[in-house]
């Protein structure tokens, strides 16, 4: 069984599949429907990929290190570019490049006000890939183990997997806590992500966002017209909420919005 799992052919198949799916998400983000619920890209990037990455890493170990499509592209580019001139300096960077990269994703997902449109998702993926590939060309293939947010995160979560390897590379079933490690960069990212998530839902930010949204709606409506969404009667405990009121107030009990990314 381990011979099959460790075979180069399986690695090639998995990387080609991951690269194809990643390219599909980018293409759909730019060419698919502009309506957010009808486009695959936001769902695939914010939910299927992010949640699936954590689940797969917990069960199987650091899976993204094996299927990372950026590693495949970097390998092809390195054939033409030659040796990496900055490879010797990579250990001095530690894992802080991955911390910065992961914080950019956390901010996009939790705090950036325009995260929902599919084009934003596609643009982030493209820019992220360009930055990562450029860094890999300079620092070498070892960059992804320190600078790719998703590979580092998958590796960190994978330390809690019941599957592990001995020093000789043999697969074993282990106590998941045996792989736990106290990493400063992980604590920093978790703390920052929690802080950003709390700030986006705080009473300090929400009224400001509500007032800005109300002002935008007022400017978009013809003179003398009242926004029908403000005066629409709603029933039921879990109704859809239009939080932009003239006073900028928000309800005591938040209600679901029309779409999880809006």
N, C-alpha and C positions, 0 to 999 in steps of 0.2 A: 504493500500500500504506500509506504513512504517513497518508494522508487517512482511511483506514478505521481505523487504529490510534488516531488522535487524535480520532476523532469523538465528540461528546457522547453519541450514542446507544449506542455501545459501552461508554462509561464508566457510563452509567445501567444497562445490562444487567448489567455486572459487579458493580456496587454492590448492586443488588437481589438478585442471586444470593448474594453474600457475606452480606448481611443475613439472607436466608432461611436459609442454612446455619448461621449463628451462632445464630439463634433456635431452629432445630431442635436444636442441641447443648444449649442451655439447657433446652428443654422435655424432652428425653430425659433429661437429668441429674436433673431433679426428678420426672419421672413414669415413667421407664423402669424396667427391672429393677434391684433393689438389688444383685444379684450383679454384682461388678465385671467379670468376663470377659464377661458377657452384655450389658453396657451400652455404648453407643456413645460416650458423652461422654468418659471418660478417654482412650480410644484416639484420638479425634478431636482432643482438646485437647493432650495430651502428645506425641503421635507425628505424626499426619497434619498437624496445623496447624504445630507447631514445626519439624519436619524439612522439611515442604513449603515453609514460608516461606523458609527458608534456600536451598533448592534453586531455587525460583522466582526469588528475588532475585539469586542468582548468575548465572542464565541470562538473565533478562529485565530485570533492573534493579529499582528500588524499586517493586515491584508493589503492596505493601500501601498505599502512599500513594494509589494510584488506586482501590482497591476497599474501603478501610477502611469498615466498616459504621458505625463511630462518627461518621465525617464525615457520613454520610447522615442519621443521627438528629440530629446537631448542627445541620445545615442546616435541618431542619424546626423544631427548637426555636428557632433564632435568628430565624425569621420572626415569632415571637410575642414574643420577649424584647427585640428591638431591638439596639442597639449594645452592644459589649462594653466595660464600664467600665475594665477593667484591661489593655487591649491595649497601651498605651504601656509598661507595666512588663514585658512578656513578654521582651524581649531581655536584660534583666538577669538572668533566671533561667538563661540558658544552656541546656545539655542535662541539667542535674542532675535535673529532674523525671523524665526518661526513665530515668536511672540508677536512681533509687529505685524506680520502677515495675518495671523489669526485674529488679532484685534481689529484689523481692517474688515475682515469678514463679519465679526461680531457687531461692529458698528453698522455695517451695511444691513445686516439682518434685523437688528433690534432698534436702531436709532435713526438711520438715514431716512428722511421723509419721502424720498422718491424711489424706494427700493422695489416697488411692486411692478412697474412696467417691464415687460420682457426684454426690451432693448437694454435696460439698465443691467439686468442679469447677464446678458450676452456681453456687454461692454466690460463688466467686472471680470468675467471669465477670461476674456481676451487679454485685457491689461495684466491680470494676474499671471497668465501664462507667459506673456512676453517678459515680464520682470523676472520670473523664475528661470526661464530659459537663458536669459542674458546672464544672470548670476551663475548658472550652471556652466556656461561656456567659460566664465572667468575662473570660478573656483573648482570646477570639475564635478563629476557625478556625485561626489560626497556631499555636495550642497543640499540635495533634497533631504538628506537625513537630518539636516540642521536648519534649513531655511524654508522648506515647503511646509506650510502650516498644517495641511491635511495629513501629510505623511507623518510628521512629528506627533500630531494629535492621535492618529491611529496607532502609532507605536506606543505612545503613553497609555492609551486605553487597553491596548493589547497585552500589557503587562499584567492585567487582571484576568486574562483568559485562562481557562482550565487547561489549555494546550500550551505546551512549552517545548523547549529543546534543551538537551543536556549539552555539556561543553563539547562533546564530540559530534553534535548536530542531530542526534537521534530524537525523534518526536516522543514526548511522554505526556501523560496526564498528571497534573500537579494541583496543589492547593493554589487557588487563584491569588491568595494573599502573599504567596512566595514571590510573586513578580511585582508587588507594589513597591514604589520608590517615592521618596520625598524629594521632588524636583522643584526648585525655586521658580523656574519659568512656568511650570504648570500652575502653581499656587497663584502666581501673578496674573496669568490669563484668566483663571477661574474667578478671581476676585474682581478683575476689571470687567469681565462679562456680566457678573452679577450686579456690579455698580451701574453699568450702562442699562441693563434691563430694568433696574429699579428706577433709574432716572426717567426712562421713557414713560413709565406709568405713574410718575409722581404728580402730586397736586401742583408742584411748581411749574412743570412744563406743560401739562395738559391744558390749563386755561389759556396760556400763551398760544399754543397751537390752535385752540378753538377760536380765539380772537382773530388770528391770522386767516383761518379758513372762512370765518364769517365775513371778513373784509374782502376776501377774494370773491366770495359768492355775491356780495353786494355790488362789487364793481362789474361783475359779469351780467347782472340782471338789468333790464331796462329800467329807466327812472320810474319810481312809483310802484314797481312790482315787488310783491313780497315773496320770498322764497317759499314755495309750497311745502318743502320738506320740514320747515320750522313749525308750520301750523297743522301738519297732518296728524290726525288722531291715531294713536297706536294703542293696541290692546295686548294683553298677555304679559307675563312676567319677563320672558326673554324676547323682547322685541328688538328690531333693528334701530340703532340709535343714530340720530344726526346731532352731534355734540356742538355744532357751531351756532350759538345763540348770541343775541345782541349783547348780553352781559358777559359772555365768555365763561359761563359756569358749566360744570360737569355734574352728572348725577352721582348720588352717593353709592349706588350699586352699578358698576359698569355693565353694559350689555354687549353681546356679540355684534361685530360689524358685518357688513355685507360679505366680506371676503377676508380670509386670514391675512392677506398681504396688503390690504387697503387701510 
